[in-house]
Amino acid sequence: MRLLHDNVLVLPSLAEEKTKGGIIIPSTAKEKPTKGKIVGVGPGIKDEEMVLKEGDIVLYGKYSGREITYDDQNYILLKQSDILCILD
């Protein structure tokens, strides 16, 4: 997959399983992850340099981006501006 413009492909971290009083919350009720690893970046756009790179661990907005499936793997496709921070 070759990304264009300022698009970023993120492999989201798994949602943490939470329990309350011994009850396991189903996967449909788990919080959407907001942390992930960048697995692909586009070249950037004319007015904004691409500062992200493959391998960066990032935080992004809870409802940002678009969920896609590629080669049986789920990813989040975001714009560089949707990334909140890079974790060191």
C-alpha positions as CSV (number, residue, x, y, z in Angstrom):
1,M,0.0,0.0,0.0
2,R,1.4,3.4,-0.9
3,L,0.0,6.3,1.0
4,L,-0.5,9.7,-0.5
5,H,-0.4,13.3,0.8
6,D,-0.3,13.6,4.6
7,N,-2.1,10.3,5.3
8,V,-0.8,8.0,8.1
9,L,-1.6,4.3,8.6
10,V,-1.8,3.3,12.2
11,L,-2.0,-0.2,13.7
12,P,-4.1,0.4,16.8
13,S,-3.2,-1.1,20.2
14,L,-5.6,-3.7,21.5
15,A,-8.4,-2.4,23.7
16,E,-7.9,-3.3,27.3
17,E,-10.4,-5.7,28.8
18,K,-12.1,-4.3,31.9
19,T,-14.1,-6.2,34.4
20,K,-16.6,-5.0,37.0
21,G,-17.6,-7.3,39.8
22,G,-16.4,-10.4,37.9
23,I,-18.4,-9.5,34.7
24,I,-16.3,-9.5,31.5
25,I,-17.3,-6.6,29.2
26,P,-17.8,-7.8,25.6
27,S,-15.5,-6.5,22.9
28,T,-18.3,-4.4,21.4
29,A,-18.4,-2.4,24.6
30,K,-14.6,-1.9,25.0
31,E,-13.2,1.6,24.6
32,K,-11.8,2.4,21.2
33,P,-8.0,2.5,21.4
34,T,-6.4,5.9,20.9
35,K,-2.8,4.6,20.9
36,G,-1.1,2.8,18.0
37,K,2.0,2.3,16.0
38,I,2.6,4.0,12.6
39,V,3.1,1.4,9.9
40,G,3.0,3.8,6.9
41,V,3.2,7.5,6.0
42,G,2.6,9.5,2.9
43,P,5.2,12.0,1.5
44,G,3.5,15.0,3.0
45,I,2.0,18.0,1.4
46,K,3.4,21.2,-0.1
47,D,2.6,23.4,2.9
48,E,3.3,20.9,5.7
49,E,6.3,18.7,6.2
50,M,5.7,15.1,7.2
51,V,7.2,14.8,10.7
52,L,5.9,11.3,11.5
53,K,7.7,8.2,10.5
54,E,7.1,4.4,10.5
55,G,7.6,2.9,13.9
56,D,6.4,6.0,15.9
57,I,4.0,5.2,18.7
58,V,1.3,7.9,18.7
59,L,-1.9,9.0,20.4
60,Y,-4.8,10.1,18.2
61,G,-8.3,11.4,18.8
62,K,-10.9,8.8,19.9
63,Y,-13.1,9.4,16.9
64,S,-10.5,10.4,14.3
65,G,-9.7,8.7,11.1
66,R,-11.3,5.9,9.2
67,E,-11.1,2.2,10.1
68,I,-9.9,0.0,7.2
69,T,-9.0,-3.6,6.7
70,Y,-6.0,-4.6,4.6
71,D,-4.6,-8.2,4.3
72,D,-7.0,-9.3,7.1
73,Q,-5.6,-6.7,9.5
74,N,-7.5,-3.7,11.0
75,Y,-5.9,-0.3,10.7
76,I,-6.8,3.4,11.2
77,L,-6.2,5.8,8.3
78,L,-5.5,9.3,9.7
79,K,-4.3,12.7,8.5
80,Q,-1.1,13.9,10.1
81,S,-3.1,16.6,11.8
82,D,-5.2,14.0,13.6
83,I,-2.2,12.8,15.5
84,L,-2.1,14.4,19.0
85,C,1.4,13.4,20.0
86,I,4.4,11.0,19.6
87,L,5.2,8.9,22.6
88,D,8.9,8.6,23.4
